Amino acid sequence: MENIYAKRKAQEFGKFLEDNLRLEYIFDKPEALQGFRVICNGIWQISRMFAASLLGEQGAEVVHIEPPTGDPLRQLTPFGREEYMLKDNVDGTPCGMDFLHEFRNASSITLNLETEEGREMYKKMAQVVDVIIESWPPGYMDSLGIGYRQLSKLNPKLIYAWVGERGQWGPMKDELSKHGQWMLDPFSAAADSWIHNTGFPQDQCPRGRGGDPMRSGAWLPSYVAGEQVAVNCMAALYWRDEFSGEGQFIECTAAETLMDIMDFDIGWYGFNASIKARTGAWDPNLNQYEWNPCKDGYMMIGGQSDRLWYRIGMCIERDLPEFGRLIHEDPLLKEMGARNSLQGLIKTYSVTTKWLRDINRIEAETKLMEYEIAAGPILYIDEVAEFPHFVYRPWVNTIETAFYGTVMYAESCAAYQHRTPARVKDLGRPLGFDNGEVYKKYLGYGSMKLRELKAKGVI
């Protein structure tokens, strides 16, 4: 009876959540950051764009400022192939998916900050916004007279966030060239041991540090930094509006934010100078807790306790009876401590691989779920887009954009908020498309003034 009651309560709670969190209802609800204004200024850095997108999804009014030549990120496309880009419906200018996906709920204007008139316009805009997020090289904006030191005098309530690779102070801040601070992923991922930790465990490197390192499949440092910038900006806005009435400067580096999520690496090194080796698919803390090759791809299996490991054993034993004897008799398999040794990792991985090699992912998941074992297939991107769970919620979605047609995208990571859900209203804007509307709203400029500014190369 207790199990039936618990299941019924869980079903009731699930229905409550679905009734309140389904995405088709989000546009009827208020936005948490409605009324706040954000300027996003710079080129190259995905972290800057992601931070601005997160604020925009929460309702902030976001304006992206690009040089008149545009952000080079607009041109990034797989293998340099233009056929993988989307063309706008204004003049057919192509735009890469990286830029398009992170340009959410924002306006696009152009402004040449290396002109005196452009800098004066920027100063005026800074006086009527709440947040500026920029990613120019260290000291660049300050050298133009439009950095935090200057703008905070004009707008003491301004929240000014800078995001980059190494930071704007410290002994190495000027070591990189002007363009070096825009190295994006390579420096950050390499500098905090993220790349060192990623790779297979063959002993091919000196000092026994494991096999060759590998680049992550995504720009993780940039996204982690962008999320941290958004969190810091919201905390600063709260402190300003609820306590102090003052703005502040925020600095965030991709390398340091990624270092903050690097598991136990620093603590372990500080404890006894141990250097975490690459272990590929294996987790040296938990076993079994890894992906395994099977007939049609790979399966992730989570057996992070002795209880779950014995359930895995019972499941495998149905197809491989000899495994039942192994799990009870082999000292490397009986307890978690032994299974976490290198020899234990090799043996458990070998056993599960032997079992999985003749069955496909669906068969493996079905069998493992019968024993209430956490398991799931490693999905290809086409399978992600069609995964029934994501389609139902729906997390993978399509949007009819204003300029680029129907685009598939991943929903806002803050969409599931009960009262103030984040939402994606649009993706991408042609370069400078909103010059007229934004400059009129912020500075009172009309069409004649804009034509004059364009002729002088200011916008």
C-alpha positions as CSV (number, residue, x, y, z in Angstrom):
1,M,0.0,0.0,0.0
2,E,2.8,2.4,0.8
3,N,4.4,1.9,-2.6
4,I,1.0,2.5,-4.3
5,Y,0.5,5.6,-2.3
6,A,4.0,6.9,-3.0
7,K,3.5,6.3,-6.7
8,R,0.2,8.1,-6.7
9,K,1.7,11.1,-5.0
10,A,4.6,11.2,-7.4
11,Q,2.1,11.1,-10.3
12,E,0.1,14.0,-8.8
13,F,3.3,16.0,-8.3
14,G,4.4,15.3,-11.9
15,K,1.1,16.5,-13.2
16,F,1.4,19.7,-11.1
17,L,4.8,20.3,-12.6
18,E,3.7,19.6,-16.1
19,D,0.7,21.9,-15.8
20,N,2.9,24.7,-14.6
21,L,6.1,24.2,-16.5
22,R,5.1,23.2,-20.0
23,L,6.8,25.5,-22.5
24,E,3.6,26.5,-24.3
25,Y,2.6,28.5,-21.3
26,I,5.7,30.6,-20.8
27,F,4.7,33.6,-22.9
28,D,1.7,34.2,-20.7
29,K,3.9,34.7,-17.6
30,P,6.0,37.7,-16.4
31,E,9.8,38.0,-16.9
32,A,12.2,38.2,-14.0
33,L,14.5,40.8,-15.5
34,Q,11.9,42.9,-17.4
35,G,12.9,46.5,-17.5
36,F,16.6,46.0,-17.1
37,R,18.9,47.1,-20.0
38,V,22.0,45.3,-21.1
39,I,24.8,46.2,-23.6
40,C,26.8,43.4,-25.0
41,N,30.0,44.8,-26.6
42,G,32.9,42.9,-28.3
43,I,33.8,40.3,-30.8
44,W,34.8,36.7,-30.9
45,Q,33.9,35.7,-27.3
46,I,31.0,33.2,-27.1
47,S,31.1,33.6,-23.3
48,R,30.1,37.3,-23.6
49,M,27.2,36.4,-26.0
50,F,26.0,33.5,-23.8
51,A,26.0,35.7,-20.7
52,A,23.9,38.3,-22.6
53,S,21.6,35.6,-23.9
54,L,20.9,34.2,-20.4
55,L,19.9,37.7,-19.2
56,G,17.8,38.3,-22.4
57,E,16.0,35.0,-21.9
58,Q,15.0,36.3,-18.4
59,G,13.5,39.4,-20.0
60,A,16.3,41.9,-20.0
61,E,16.5,44.2,-23.0
62,V,19.8,43.3,-24.7
63,V,21.6,45.3,-27.4
64,H,24.6,43.8,-29.1
65,I,27.2,46.3,-30.3
66,E,29.5,45.2,-33.1
67,P,32.0,47.1,-35.2
68,P,30.7,48.2,-38.6
69,T,32.5,45.2,-40.1
70,G,30.7,42.8,-37.8
71,D,31.7,40.1,-35.3
72,P,33.9,37.5,-37.0
73,L,31.9,34.9,-35.1
74,R,29.2,35.5,-37.7
75,Q,31.4,33.8,-40.3
76,L,32.3,30.6,-38.4
77,T,30.8,27.5,-40.0
78,P,31.8,23.8,-40.0
79,F,34.7,23.1,-42.4
80,G,34.3,26.7,-43.7
81,R,31.4,25.7,-45.9
82,E,28.9,28.4,-46.6
83,E,26.1,25.9,-47.4
84,Y,26.0,25.2,-43.6
85,M,25.1,28.8,-42.9
86,L,21.7,30.5,-42.9
87,K,21.0,33.5,-45.1
88,D,18.9,36.3,-43.8
89,N,15.8,37.5,-45.6
90,V,16.9,41.1,-45.9
91,D,19.8,40.9,-48.4
92,G,20.9,37.2,-48.2
93,T,23.9,37.7,-46.0
94,P,25.0,34.3,-44.6
95,C,25.4,33.8,-40.8
96,G,27.0,30.8,-39.0
97,M,25.1,28.6,-36.6
98,D,27.4,29.4,-33.7
99,F,26.6,33.1,-33.8
100,L,23.0,32.5,-34.6
101,H,22.4,30.1,-31.7
102,E,23.8,32.5,-29.1
103,F,22.3,35.7,-30.4
104,R,19.0,35.3,-28.5
105,N,16.4,37.9,-27.8
106,A,18.6,40.8,-28.7
107,S,19.0,43.8,-31.0
108,S,22.0,44.4,-33.3
109,I,23.6,47.8,-33.8
110,T,26.9,48.8,-35.2
111,L,29.3,51.4,-33.6
112,N,32.9,52.3,-34.4
113,L,34.4,52.9,-30.9
114,E,37.7,54.0,-32.4
115,T,36.1,57.3,-33.6
116,E,35.6,60.1,-31.1
117,E,31.9,60.5,-32.0
118,G,31.4,56.7,-31.6
119,R,32.9,56.9,-28.1
120,E,30.6,59.8,-27.1
121,M,27.6,57.9,-28.3
122,Y,28.7,54.9,-26.2
123,K,29.1,57.1,-23.1
124,K,25.5,58.4,-23.5
125,M,24.2,54.9,-23.9
126,A,26.1,53.7,-20.8
127,Q,24.2,56.3,-18.8
128,V,20.8,54.7,-19.5
129,V,21.6,51.0,-19.1
130,D,22.0,48.7,-16.1
131,V,24.6,46.2,-17.3
132,I,27.5,46.3,-19.8
133,I,29.2,43.0,-20.7
134,E,32.4,43.3,-22.8
135,S,35.2,41.1,-23.9
136,W,37.8,43.4,-25.5
137,P,41.5,42.8,-24.7
138,P,42.7,44.0,-21.2
139,G,42.6,47.7,-20.8
140,Y,41.4,48.4,-24.4
141,M,38.1,50.1,-23.4
142,D,39.9,52.0,-20.6
143,S,42.5,53.3,-23.1
144,L,39.7,54.6,-25.2
145,G,38.2,56.5,-22.2
146,I,35.1,54.3,-22.1
147,G,36.0,51.6,-19.6
148,Y,34.5,51.1,-16.1
149,R,36.6,53.8,-14.4
150,Q,35.2,56.4,-16.8
151,L,31.6,55.1,-17.3
152,S,31.0,54.5,-13.6
153,K,31.4,58.2,-13.0
154,L,28.7,58.9,-15.5
155,N,26.5,56.1,-14.2
156,P,27.4,55.1,-10.6
157,K,24.7,52.3,-10.7
158,L,26.4,50.6,-13.7
159,I,27.2,46.9,-13.5
160,Y,30.2,46.4,-15.7
161,A,31.3,42.8,-16.5
162,W,34.4,41.9,-18.4
163,V,35.0,38.3,-19.6
164,G,38.1,36.9,-21.3
165,E,40.8,34.3,-21.0
166,R,43.5,35.4,-18.5
167,G,42.1,38.5,-16.9
168,Q,42.9,42.2,-17.0
169,W,45.5,42.1,-14.2
170,G,48.3,39.8,-13.0
171,P,51.7,39.1,-14.5
172,M,50.5,37.5,-17.7
173,K,47.7,39.9,-18.6
174,D,49.7,41.5,-21.4
175,E,51.5,38.4,-22.6
176,L,49.0,37.8,-25.3
177,S,48.7,39.9,-28.4
178,K,45.6,42.0,-29.0
179,H,44.0,39.0,-30.7
180,G,45.5,36.5,-28.2
181,Q,42.8,37.3,-25.6
182,W,40.3,36.0,-28.2
183,M,41.9,32.5,-28.4
184,L,38.6,31.3,-27.0
185,D,38.7,27.6,-26.0
186,P,42.4,26.6,-26.5
187,F,44.1,28.6,-23.8
188,S,41.4,28.2,-21.1
189,A,40.9,24.5,-21.6
190,A,44.7,23.9,-21.7
191,A,45.6,26.1,-18.8
192,D,43.3,24.5,-16.2
193,S,44.0,20.8,-17.0
194,W,40.7,20.3,-18.6
195,I,42.4,19.1,-21.8
196,H,44.9,17.1,-19.8
197,N,42.1,15.2,-18.1
198,T,40.4,14.4,-21.3
199,G,41.7,11.5,-23.3
200,F,42.4,7.7,-23.2
201,P,44.5,6.0,-20.6
202,Q,47.3,4.6,-22.7
203,D,50.7,5.2,-21.2
204,Q,52.1,7.3,-24.0
205,C,53.3,10.4,-22.2
206,P,56.1,11.0,-19.8
207,R,55.7,10.8,-16.0
208,G,52.9,8.2,-16.4
209,R,50.3,10.9,-17.0
210,G,48.2,8.8,-19.3
211,G,47.6,8.8,-23.1
212,D,47.4,11.7,-25.4
213,P,45.1,14.6,-24.4
214,M,42.0,15.4,-26.4
215,R,40.1,18.6,-27.1
216,S,36.6,18.7,-25.6
217,G,33.8,18.4,-28.2
218,A,32.3,21.7,-27.2
219,W,33.5,25.2,-26.2
220,L,32.9,24.4,-22.6
221,P,35.2,27.0,-21.0
222,S,33.3,29.8,-22.9
223,Y,29.9,28.6,-21.8
224,V,30.9,28.0,-18.2
225,A,32.4,31.5,-18.1
226,G,29.3,33.0,-19.7
227,E,27.0,31.4,-17.2
228,Q,29.1,32.7,-14.3
229,V,29.0,36.2,-15.8
230,A,25.2,36.1,-15.9
231,V,25.0,34.8,-12.3
232,N,27.4,37.5,-11.1
233,C,25.5,40.2,-12.9
234,M,22.2,39.2,-11.4
235,A,23.8,39.1,-7.9
236,A,25.2,42.5,-8.5
237,L,21.9,43.9,-9.6
238,Y,20.2,42.4,-6.5
239,W,22.9,44.0,-4.2
240,R,22.6,47.3,-6.0
241,D,18.8,47.5,-5.9
242,E,18.1,46.0,-2.5
243,F,21.1,47.2,-0.4
244,S,23.7,49.6,-1.8
245,G,22.4,51.6,-4.8
246,E,25.8,51.2,-6.3
247,G,27.1,49.4,-9.4
248,Q,30.3,47.5,-9.5
249,F,33.0,45.9,-11.8
250,I,32.9,42.2,-12.4
251,E,35.8,40.2,-14.0
252,C,35.5,36.6,-15.1
253,T,38.0,34.4,-16.9
254,A,37.2,31.3,-18.8
255,A,40.2,29.4,-17.4
256,E,39.4,30.1,-13.8
257,T,35.7,29.4,-14.0
258,L,36.4,26.0,-15.6
259,M,39.1,25.3,-12.9
260,D,36.3,25.8,-10.4
261,I,34.5,22.7,-11.7
262,M,37.5,20.5,-12.1
263,D,36.4,17.8,-9.7
264,F,38.9,16.9,-7.0
265,D,42.1,17.7,-9.0
266,I,43.4,20.6,-7.0
267,G,42.5,19.2,-3.6
268,W,44.2,15.9,-4.5
269,Y,47.3,17.6,-5.7
270,G,47.4,19.8,-2.6
271,F,47.0,16.8,-0.4
272,N,50.0,14.7,-1.6
273,A,51.1,16.2,-5.0
274,S,49.1,13.6,-6.9
275,I,48.4,14.4,-10.6
276,K,45.2,13.0,-11.9
277,A,45.9,10.8,-14.9
278,R,43.6,10.5,-18.0
279,T,41.2,7.6,-17.6
280,G,39.2,7.9,-20.7
281,A,35.6,6.6,-20.2
282,W,36.4,5.4,-16.6
283,D,35.7,7.3,-13.4
284,P,38.4,6.6,-10.8
285,N,36.0,7.4,-8.0
286,L,33.1,5.1,-9.1
287,N,32.9,1.8,-10.8
288,Q,31.0,0.9,-12.8
289,Y,30.3,4.5,-14.0
290,E,31.3,4.7,-17.6
291,W,30.2,4.3,-21.2
292,N,30.6,0.9,-22.8
293,P,30.7,-0.1,-26.5
294,C,27.8,-2.2,-27.7
295,K,26.5,-3.6,-31.0
296,D,25.2,-0.3,-32.4
297,G,27.0,2.4,-30.4
298,Y,27.6,3.0,-26.7
299,M,25.8,2.7,-23.4
300,M,26.3,4.6,-20.2
301,I,26.0,2.4,-17.1
302,G,25.8,3.8,-13.6
303,G,26.6,1.2,-10.9
304,Q,28.1,3.6,-8.3
305,S,27.5,1.4,-5.3
306,D,28.0,-2.2,-4.3
307,R,24.2,-2.6,-4.3
308,L,23.9,-1.4,-7.9
309,W,26.9,-3.3,-9.0
310,Y,25.3,-6.6,-7.8
311,R,22.2,-5.7,-9.7
312,I,24.3,-5.2,-12.8
313,G,25.8,-8.6,-12.1
314,M,22.3,-10.2,-11.8
315,C,21.4,-8.6,-15.1
316,I,24.5,-9.8,-17.0
317,E,24.3,-13.3,-15.4
318,R,21.1,-14.0,-17.3
319,D,23.2,-14.0,-20.6
320,L,26.6,-14.8,-19.2
321,P,26.1,-17.3,-16.3
322,E,29.8,-17.4,-15.5
323,F,29.7,-13.8,-14.5
324,G,27.6,-14.7,-11.4
325,R,30.5,-16.7,-10.1
326,L,33.0,-14.0,-11.0
327,I,31.2,-11.3,-9.1
328,H,31.1,-13.3,-5.9
329,E,34.5,-14.8,-6.0
330,D,36.9,-12.4,-7.7
331,P,38.4,-10.0,-5.1
332,L,38.7,-7.3,-7.8
333,L,34.9,-7.3,-8.4
334,K,33.4,-7.8,-4.9
335,E,33.8,-4.4,-3.4
336,M,33.9,-0.8,-4.6
337,G,37.4,-0.1,-3.3
338,A,38.8,-3.0,-5.3
339,R,36.8,-2.2,-8.4
340,N,38.2,1.3,-8.4
341,S,41.8,0.1,-8.7
342,L,43.3,0.1,-12.2
343,Q,43.1,-3.6,-12.4
344,G,39.5,-3.5,-11.1
345,L,38.5,-0.9,-13.7
346,I,40.0,-3.0,-16.5
347,K,38.2,-6.2,-15.3
348,T,34.8,-4.6,-14.9
349,Y,35.0,-2.8,-18.2
350,S,36.1,-6.0,-19.9
351,V,33.1,-7.9,-18.4
352,T,30.5,-5.4,-19.4
353,T,32.0,-4.9,-22.8
354,K,31.9,-8.7,-23.4
355,W,28.2,-8.7,-22.5
356,L,27.2,-5.6,-24.6
357,R,29.1,-6.4,-27.8
358,D,26.3,-8.7,-29.1
359,I,23.3,-6.6,-28.1
360,N,22.1,-3.1,-29.2
361,R,21.4,-0.1,-27.1
362,I,17.7,-0.6,-26.8
363,E,18.1,-4.2,-25.7
364,A,20.8,-3.2,-23.2
365,E,18.7,-0.4,-21.7
366,T,15.6,-2.6,-21.4
367,K,17.5,-5.3,-19.6
368,L,19.3,-2.9,-17.2
369,M,16.1,-1.0,-16.4
370,E,14.4,-4.2,-15.4
371,Y,16.9,-4.3,-12.5
372,E,16.4,-0.5,-11.8
373,I,20.0,0.3,-12.9
374,A,20.7,3.8,-14.1
375,A,21.6,3.4,-17.8
376,G,21.1,5.1,-21.1
377,P,22.3,5.1,-24.7
378,I,24.9,7.6,-25.9
379,L,22.8,9.5,-28.5
380,Y,23.9,11.0,-31.8
381,I,22.6,14.5,-32.4
382,D,19.8,13.3,-34.8
383,E,18.7,11.0,-32.0
384,V,18.8,13.8,-29.5
385,A,16.5,15.9,-31.8
386,E,14.0,13.1,-32.0
387,F,14.4,11.7,-28.5
388,P,10.8,11.2,-27.2
389,H,11.4,12.7,-23.8
390,F,12.9,15.9,-25.2
391,V,10.3,16.1,-27.9
392,Y,7.5,15.8,-25.3
393,R,8.8,18.4,-22.9
394,P,9.8,19.9,-25.6
395,W,13.5,20.7,-24.9
396,V,14.7,20.4,-28.5
397,N,12.5,22.9,-30.2
398,T,12.0,24.9,-33.4
399,I,11.4,28.6,-33.8
400,E,10.2,30.7,-36.7
401,T,12.8,33.4,-36.6
402,A,12.3,36.9,-37.9
403,F,15.1,36.7,-40.4
404,Y,16.4,33.2,-40.9
405,G,13.4,31.0,-41.3
406,T,12.7,28.0,-39.1
407,V,15.6,27.1,-36.9
408,M,16.0,24.1,-34.5
409,Y,17.5,25.1,-31.2
410,A,18.0,23.9,-27.6
411,E,15.5,25.7,-25.2
412,S,16.7,28.1,-22.5
413,C,18.3,26.3,-19.6
414,A,16.1,28.4,-17.3
415,A,12.8,27.8,-19.0
416,Y,11.4,25.6,-16.2
417,Q,10.7,28.3,-13.7
418,H,7.2,28.2,-12.2
419,R,6.3,31.9,-12.2
420,T,9.0,33.7,-14.3
421,P,10.3,31.2,-16.9
422,A,13.0,32.2,-19.3
423,R,12.1,32.1,-23.0
424,V,13.6,32.4,-26.4
425,K,11.7,34.9,-28.6
426,D,14.1,35.1,-31.6
427,L,17.5,34.0,-32.9
428,G,19.9,36.2,-34.7
429,R,19.7,39.6,-36.4
430,P,21.4,40.9,-39.5
431,L,24.3,43.2,-38.7
432,G,23.1,46.6,-37.6
433,F,19.5,45.9,-38.4
434,D,18.3,47.7,-35.3
435,N,20.4,50.9,-35.6
436,G,17.3,53.0,-36.3
437,E,15.2,51.8,-33.5
438,V,17.9,51.6,-30.8
439,Y,19.6,54.9,-31.5
440,K,16.3,56.7,-31.6
441,K,15.2,55.1,-28.3
442,Y,18.5,55.5,-26.5
443,L,19.9,58.7,-28.0
444,G,17.0,60.3,-29.8
445,Y,18.6,60.1,-33.3
446,G,16.5,60.2,-36.4
447,S,17.1,58.8,-39.9
448,M,19.0,61.9,-41.1
449,K,21.5,61.7,-38.2
450,L,22.0,58.0,-38.8
451,R,22.8,58.6,-42.5
452,E,25.3,61.2,-41.5
453,L,27.0,58.8,-39.0
454,K,27.1,56.0,-41.5
455,A,28.7,58.3,-44.1
456,K,31.4,59.2,-41.6
457,G,32.1,55.5,-40.6
458,V,30.8,55.9,-37.1
459,I,28.1,53.2,-37.5
